[in-house]
Amino acid sequence: MTAIDLSIRAAAAEIALIGVTKSYDAKNTIIPPIDVTLRPGEFTVVLGPSGCGKSTLLQMIAGLERVSSGKIVIGGREVQDLEPKHRGCAMVFQNYALYPHMTVAENMAYSLKVAGVSKAERAERVGTVAKMLGLADYLTRKPSQLSGGQRQRVAIGRAIIREPGVLLFDEPLSNLDAQLRHDMRVELAELHRRIGATSVFVTHDQVEAMTLADRILILNKGHIEQFDTPKAIYHHPASVFVAKFIGSPPMNILEVEGDGSVLRLADGQVVANYSAKGKFQLGIRPEDIAVNEGGSIKTEIRYREDLGSHEILETKIADQNLRIAMPFGVEIDTTQTLSLSFPQARLHLFDGETGRAIANAFGDAHSAPVKEYQ
Amino acid sequence: MVENARSINIVASILLAIGILYIVGPLYLTLSTASQSYEYMLRNGLAWVPGTELFANMGKVIHDTRIPVQMLNSMIVAFSNALATCALSFLSAYAIVYFRIRWAGVAFALILATIMLPLDIRVITTYQVASNIFSPLNAVLDFTGLNSLIEMAFGSPVQLELSVLDTHFGLVAPLVAHGTGTFLFRQFFMTLPKDLFKAARMDGAGPIRFLIDILLPLARASFASLFVLTFLSGWTQYLWPLVGASTPDMQTAVVGLARLVPDADGQVPDFPMIMAGAVLVSLVPLTMIAVLQRFLVQGLVLSEK
């Protein structure tokens, strides 16, 4: 017999959304046409603010919501008109949605029971999954007798017991406290590595996205802002929206104007060299700003937050908020004027109108070029 | 306020005692009267002390009156009322809560309207419909002019007739049309996690399977409480059984009790026997409450929410 850990292993399926749209009526479009392909076995995190359509997208893949138009292809099969049970997907819900009157074992085995799997096989598979998730001692308990983390594990067990090719997660960690959320994140990553199902994980928490994802799909009002690896999204945000959404504290965005040779703030201070004219938005991460290293931009500290590992300074330049992250151990005299400089290699330039990133605006940006995924 | 607790306690106790007296007094009088003989009552008026004739009086009720048959009627009416109300309410609440139906809000409002328009208000129209359940159809045919067309084609208009007066169905059906149960189940379904239905669908369970495997076991307590409540209200109904059934063999026990008082003037009713009948008729709901009071409280709490 093979090791018991390997007995739950899914045949990962590719998910392709082709021109998928969703609207409830003519005026109310939730999702404009969306085209995206998720590779087999890939862990995709769909990230976006609430109301951006990420849950709708997930439910359309699951079959809980109908698509208004377009095709969904899972593992080479068109599934947009199929019932959820015929799509080979399983889902973990935000509030667990466990059946309150069933025991842990019954909860996990319910889908098998509906599918007509024999009692003996059901018990065997429940045993395997329970062992995998550390639930073996709780099989006869009811959900109300479990802690939040255990309930979450039962919900995951219920999803993976059928060995689905696609695992869908609808903000599964948002009901847990911070410590448990971290532990479950680690567990989920581990589980994904072992099961290997194509996973789609919806969240509005950027930490979950950055740590779990092979690729992050950032949604804004139903359309895709960027779909790339966490590294690429952090270092090369494709738009102001992405830049502001990822990173804590988020990237500073300054309104600047190009006069053909330099970029100036509204008050005339020069922040960078650039050869085009017009309005731009300049982005720099709080940790990339050089403080008191002979920079020419002057400002004063308005507020400081000491977070132990680092310190956040709130300042203003040309009437625009600017946050600076100072590493631990750097002493700053809060009463003195700061002199700042923006290292050219760390700057991001966005179009003033569309907010889209202008690639390679300052030559070959960033010291360590990001490798293309896979 | 802690310092006032003593005086408040005393006042509250007095108020409670008055309330208990108000409720228990008539009950005591019922029992004591039921245990005296007719002659004792004729001589002494109100029976303040219990006697020994309770079982004799009850025997009289059982042998000399239609109360036993009428209790059976009550049983049939109350039981079918409770059963039908539970089934209907459960299904309609299921439809309203879990399915996106056009006009679901309107449907629910109409169901709720039955709570505001109880049978007591609609008793005359209900009687008209019960005396000929096709009368609404006839009215529609007349009103739309279809009947005159039919008369031209076939020589006479359609006038269907079927009376359900004096039948068990006729006694039960108007009682079932009541929205409280739907409301109770709806409130209960709303307290369940809203993703439960989706989770069941992902597990491969269709709407029927979800209903049977998930919703029904979860709603057991609500079922029991609604059953007790509707059974009790069915048992104690007075106005509709009085109107809907005219022969003694179809009347319910509560109506039968009232009929034990002779219509003729001048004759003193046999109150001990009537009271013994009242005790007898109350035994069924009393047992019901005693056995299922847990659910009764639960149901009252749920419908309050």
Chai-1 contact restraints between the chains, C-beta under 6 A:
chainA,res_idxA,chainB,res_idxB,connection_type,confidence,min_distance_angstrom,max_distance_angstrom,comment,restraint_id
A,L64,B,K198,contact,1.0,0.0,6.0,A-B,restraint_1
A,P84,B,R201,contact,1.0,0.0,6.0,A-B,restraint_2
A,P84,B,M202,contact,1.0,0.0,6.0,A-B,restraint_3
A,K85,B,G204,contact,1.0,0.0,6.0,A-B,restraint_4
A,M91,B,M202,contact,1.0,0.0,6.0,A-B,restraint_5
A,F93,B,D195,contact,1.0,0.0,6.0,A-B,restraint_6
A,F93,B,A199,contact,1.0,0.0,6.0,A-B,restraint_7
A,N95,B,P193,contact,1.0,0.0,6.0,A-B,restraint_8
A,N95,B,D195,contact,1.0,0.0,6.0,A-B,restraint_9
A,A97,B,P193,contact,1.0,0.0,6.0,A-B,restraint_10
A,A97,B,D195,contact,1.0,0.0,6.0,A-B,restraint_11
A,A97,B,L196,contact,1.0,0.0,6.0,A-B,restraint_12
A,A97,B,A199,contact,1.0,0.0,6.0,A-B,restraint_13
A,Y99,B,I214,contact,1.0,0.0,6.0,A-B,restraint_14
A,H101,B,P217,contact,1.0,0.0,6.0,A-B,restraint_15
A,H101,B,L218,contact,1.0,0.0,6.0,A-B,restraint_16
A,Y110,B,D203,contact,1.0,0.0,6.0,A-B,restraint_17
A,S111,B,D203,contact,1.0,0.0,6.0,A-B,restraint_18
A,S111,B,G204,contact,1.0,0.0,6.0,A-B,restraint_19
A,V114,B,D203,contact,1.0,0.0,6.0,A-B,restraint_20
A,V114,B,G204,contact,1.0,0.0,6.0,A-B,restraint_21
A,V114,B,A205,contact,1.0,0.0,6.0,A-B,restraint_22
A,A115,B,G204,contact,1.0,0.0,6.0,A-B,restraint_23
